[in-house]
Amino acid sequence: MKEKTVMIYASVDGQTLKICNRLKEVFEKDNQDISLFSIEDFNGEIGSYDRLILGASIRYGVHDKKVIDFINTNKEQLDAIKTAFFSVNLVARKSEKNKPDTNPYVIKFFKSIDWTPTMVEVFAGKLDYKKYPFFDRIMIQFIMWMTKGPTNSDADIEYTNWDRVTEFGHRLKEL
């Protein structure tokens, strides 16, 4: 019997969804069933899946509140199946902060909730100043200045390591 997988994401600027689509391709390449939903659109029964993957991006130092609410509301069902969580954030562009146990946002996230997924990963996101509204652009430039990142308002840099994403997809299939 084929295992059924659901992947749920919360994305601000679309990079988390882009990562989800790459992971979905890895599953589909091996003819494995996988359904993809935004956190706003998922209304299925978690128990009807064998595996759940949850992806979330960071904005201003926190993951989307909907992700935390989803975990808190569904903790019992999440604990009954195999689960994975991945975070997408710009701090992970630094090699010393691109692992779940070294990324400050992932560490802080798991200290704030009562859930331990089967697998955790973190990926660097994308920096695209031209895409951000004025206030976001100024705030992100300030954060980048503080963390010695690029502040040029024309910067459009994709930090995501796609080989790591694909490798994570292969590990997820074995989950």
N, C-alpha and C positions, 0 to 999 in steps of 0.2 A: 504494500500500500504506500502511495506517495505521501510524503509529509507536506502539510499545508503551512505556508509561511505568510505572515502579514508584516508589512513594513509601514510604519507610521512616522510622519515627519512634521517638524515645525521649522519653517524657514522664513527669514526676514527678506533676504535679497535673492534667494533662489539657489545658492550654492549647496545647501543641504539637499534640496530636491535633485540637483544635478548629481550629487554623490549617490543618492538613492537610486537614480536611474542607472548609474553604472553598476551598482550592486544587483539591481534587478536583471541587468544583462548577463551578469555572471550566473545567476540562477537559471535564467531562461536558456542559456547556452547548453545546460545539462538537462533541459526539459523538466525543471523543477517548478512546481506551482508557487507563485508568489503574487500577492496582491499589494498594491501601493495606495496609501491614502494620506491626505493631509490630516493633521490632528483634528481640524474642524469638521472634516467630512467622514471620519470613521465613526460608525455607529453599530459595528458588528459585535458579535459575541466572541470575546477573546478565547474562551474555552473551545471554540470550533477550530482553532489553529494549534499546530504542534510547536510553532516557533513564532516569536514576535520580536521584531527589530524596531527600535525607537531611535530616531535621529533628531537632534536639536541643535540649533545654532545659538550663539551668544550675541547679545546686544547689551551694551553698557554693563558688562560684567555678570549678567545673569541669563540663565536659560528661560525660555518662554514660560510664563506662569501656567499656561494650558498643559504643558508637559508635566509639571509638578502635580497639578490637579488630576491629570490622567493617571499618573502613577499612584497617587494617594487613593483615588476612587477605585482603582482596579488592582490594588496590591495583591489581594488573595488570588485572583485569577493569574496574575503575572507570576506569582510564586509557584503556580501549579504547572507551568510550561517552561520550555527553554526560551531564554530571553537574551537580547543583546541591546546595548545602548552605545551610541556614538555621538560625540560632541564635535561641532565645527566652530572653530574660533581662530582669530588671527594670532593670538599668543602662540599657538601651536606651530607657527612659522619658524620658531626658534627650536633648534634640535634638542636643547636641554628642557624644553617644555612641550614636547610632542608625543608624550606617552601618558596613559591614564594616571599613572602614579607620580608624574612630574608636572602635569598640567594643573595650574591653580584653580581653574574654573571647574574642572571635573572633580578635583578633590573637594572643593567647597560644595559642589552639587550633591555629592554622596554623603557629605556630613549633614546636609539639610533635609534629607529624605530617609525613609526607612524601607529601602529596597536594594537588593544586591542582584543585578543581572548576572547571567551565566558568563557573559563576555562583555568587555568594555573596550572601546577604542576612541581615539581622538584624531581629528584631521585639521590641518590648516585650511582656512577659508580663502576667500577672494577679497581683495581690496580694490574697489572701483569708485573713486571719489566722485566722478561725474554722474554716477547713478544715484548718489545720496541726496536727499533734501538738504537745504542749506544748514539747518541746525545739526543734523547728523554728521554732515561733512566736517563742520567746525569741531564737533566733539571728537570724532574719530581722528582728525588731524592732531588734536591735542593729546589724545591717548597715544597715538603713534609717536609724537614728539617725545612724550615721557618715556616710551619704551624703545626709543632710538630706531623707530621704523620710518618708512617713507612718508613725507608730508606734502610732497608736490601734488597740487590739486588735479593734475592730469594723470596721476598714477592709476594704472589699471593692471594689477598684478594678481595672477592666480597662483596661490601658494600650495594648493592641494596637490599632494603626491598621488597621482592616479595609479601607480603601481601598488602603493600601499592600500589603496581603496580596493583594487582588484584582489589583492592577497587576502584582505579582510573578507571579501565576498566568498572566497574559497573556504576560509575557516568557518564562516557562517553556515555554509552548506553541510559541514561536518558536525555542526552543533547538535 
